[in-house]
Amino acid sequence: MITSMAISDLSKYYQYNCDKLLRLISDEDYKRQKQKSFQDNNRKKYTPRMDDSTLRDALRHRGTEFESEIKRKLNELYEVIDCQDMLPSEAKNTLRKVEVGQILYQMKFDVPEKFYDEMGIKNIVRLKAFIPDFIEVKEEDGEKKLMIYDAKASKGAHVPHQV
């Protein structure tokens, strides 16, 4: 079974520089996959407690509202392209066509197979799709450059959010 991992998990590894943390994250993912497989086989589904679900929904709603407000304000100054319904396979072509001054919102990326081959991790780990909140297209030294922004509704940013 190949372990899957989010980009934010890797940023935690970068923050703490701890191989043990990376192994624990991988082990947790393995446990989730094993538990899901067991549940699927036994037709038992986990039902979250009401208070867990309500808190999670409230935090998700807060973040969505925060991002929507940023998007609305950016739209007053720039051309914001909503990429939420765009397939990851269309991302590379869209990035080629985007113009300086445009901002892409919620573009989804998959890690290409070539990355796994070059890193020698093809049958070891899979990185989950990642979705930057905003990608601003800038011009620097006559070239298009991308600036990635990840909006956080919390009062402070943690180091993994700054990587």
C-alpha positions as CSV (number, residue, x, y, z in Angstrom):
1,M,0.0,0.0,0.0
2,I,1.4,3.4,-1.1
3,T,1.2,6.2,1.5
4,S,-0.5,9.4,0.5
5,M,0.6,12.7,2.0
6,A,-0.5,16.3,1.8
7,I,1.9,19.1,0.9
8,S,1.2,20.6,4.4
9,D,2.5,17.4,5.9
10,L,5.8,18.0,4.2
11,S,5.9,21.6,5.4
12,K,5.7,20.3,9.0
13,Y,8.7,18.1,8.3
14,Y,10.5,21.1,6.9
15,Q,9.6,23.2,10.1
16,Y,10.8,20.6,12.6
17,N,13.4,18.8,10.5
18,C,12.3,15.5,12.1
19,D,12.4,12.2,10.3
20,K,10.4,10.6,13.0
21,L,7.5,13.1,12.4
22,L,7.5,12.1,8.7
23,R,7.3,8.4,9.7
24,L,4.5,9.1,12.1
25,I,2.5,11.0,9.5
26,S,3.0,8.2,7.1
27,D,2.0,5.6,9.7
28,E,-1.2,7.6,10.5
29,D,-2.1,7.6,6.8
30,Y,-1.5,3.9,6.6
31,K,-3.7,3.4,9.7
32,R,-6.5,5.5,8.1
33,Q,-6.3,3.5,4.8
34,K,-6.3,0.2,6.7
35,Q,-9.3,1.4,8.9
36,K,-11.2,2.6,5.8
37,S,-10.6,-0.7,4.0
38,F,-11.9,-2.6,7.1
39,Q,-14.9,-0.3,7.3
40,D,-15.6,-0.7,3.6
41,N,-15.4,-4.5,3.9
42,N,-17.7,-4.6,7.0
43,R,-20.1,-1.9,5.8
44,K,-19.6,0.0,9.1
45,K,-19.3,3.8,8.6
46,Y,-17.9,6.3,11.0
47,T,-20.5,8.8,12.1
48,P,-18.9,11.9,13.5
49,R,-20.1,13.3,16.8
50,M,-22.3,16.3,16.4
51,D,-20.0,18.7,18.2
52,D,-17.0,17.5,16.2
53,S,-18.9,18.0,12.9
54,T,-20.3,21.3,13.9
55,L,-16.9,22.8,14.9
56,R,-15.3,21.5,11.7
57,D,-18.1,22.9,9.6
58,A,-17.9,26.3,11.4
59,L,-14.1,26.5,10.8
60,R,-14.5,25.5,7.2
61,H,-17.3,28.1,6.8
62,R,-15.1,30.8,8.4
63,G,-12.3,30.1,6.0
64,T,-14.6,30.0,2.9
65,E,-16.1,33.3,3.9
66,F,-12.7,34.9,4.5
67,E,-11.4,33.7,1.0
68,S,-14.6,34.9,-0.7
69,E,-14.2,38.4,0.8
70,I,-10.6,38.5,-0.4
71,K,-11.6,37.3,-3.8
72,R,-14.3,40.0,-4.0
73,K,-11.9,42.8,-3.0
74,L,-9.2,41.5,-5.5
75,N,-11.8,41.5,-8.2
76,E,-12.2,45.2,-7.8
77,L,-8.6,45.8,-8.7
78,Y,-7.6,42.8,-10.8
79,E,-9.0,40.2,-13.1
80,V,-9.6,37.1,-10.9
81,I,-10.1,33.9,-12.8
82,D,-12.1,31.3,-10.8
83,C,-10.6,27.9,-11.4
84,Q,-12.6,25.8,-9.0
85,D,-14.3,23.9,-11.8
86,M,-11.2,23.4,-13.8
87,L,-9.6,20.0,-14.0
88,P,-6.0,19.6,-12.8
89,S,-5.1,18.4,-16.3
90,E,-6.0,21.9,-17.6
91,A,-3.8,23.7,-15.2
92,K,-0.5,23.7,-17.2
93,N,-2.3,25.0,-20.4
94,T,-4.1,27.7,-18.4
95,L,-0.7,28.8,-16.8
96,R,0.8,29.2,-20.3
97,K,-2.1,31.4,-21.4
98,V,-2.5,33.6,-18.3
99,E,-1.5,37.2,-18.6
100,V,0.4,39.5,-16.3
101,G,-2.0,41.2,-13.8
102,Q,-4.4,38.2,-13.6
103,I,-5.0,36.2,-10.5
104,L,-6.0,32.6,-10.5
105,Y,-8.3,31.4,-7.7
106,Q,-8.4,27.8,-6.4
107,M,-6.5,26.2,-9.2
108,K,-6.0,22.5,-8.5
109,F,-2.7,20.7,-9.3
110,D,-1.7,17.1,-9.4
111,V,1.9,16.1,-8.9
112,P,3.2,14.8,-12.3
113,E,4.4,11.2,-12.6
114,K,7.8,12.5,-13.7
115,F,8.3,13.9,-10.2
116,Y,7.9,10.5,-8.6
117,D,10.3,8.9,-11.1
118,E,13.0,11.6,-10.6
119,M,12.8,11.5,-6.8
120,G,12.8,7.7,-6.8
121,I,9.6,7.5,-4.7
122,K,7.1,6.2,-7.3
123,N,6.1,3.1,-5.3
124,I,6.6,4.7,-1.8
125,V,4.5,7.8,-1.4
126,R,1.8,9.8,-3.3
127,L,1.3,13.5,-2.8
128,K,-2.3,14.6,-2.7
129,A,-3.6,17.2,-5.1
130,F,-2.9,20.7,-3.9
131,I,-5.0,23.9,-4.3
132,P,-3.3,27.3,-3.8
133,D,-5.9,29.9,-2.8
134,F,-4.5,32.6,-5.1
135,I,-1.8,32.7,-7.8
136,E,-0.9,36.2,-9.0
137,V,0.8,36.6,-12.4
138,K,3.6,39.2,-12.2
139,E,6.3,40.5,-14.5
140,E,9.9,40.5,-13.3
141,D,12.9,41.1,-15.5
142,G,10.7,40.7,-18.6
143,E,9.4,37.3,-17.6
144,K,6.1,36.1,-16.2
145,K,6.5,35.0,-12.5
146,L,3.9,33.4,-10.3
147,M,3.3,34.5,-6.7
148,I,1.3,32.0,-4.6
149,Y,-0.8,33.2,-1.7
150,D,-2.5,30.9,0.8
151,A,-5.2,32.8,2.7
152,K,-5.6,32.0,6.4
153,A,-8.6,33.2,8.4
154,S,-6.7,32.7,11.7
155,K,-5.1,35.6,13.6
156,G,-1.6,34.2,13.2
157,A,0.2,32.2,10.6
158,H,2.2,29.1,11.6
159,V,5.5,28.3,10.0
160,P,4.1,25.5,7.8
161,H,1.8,28.1,6.2
162,Q,4.8,30.3,5.4
163,V,6.9,27.6,3.5
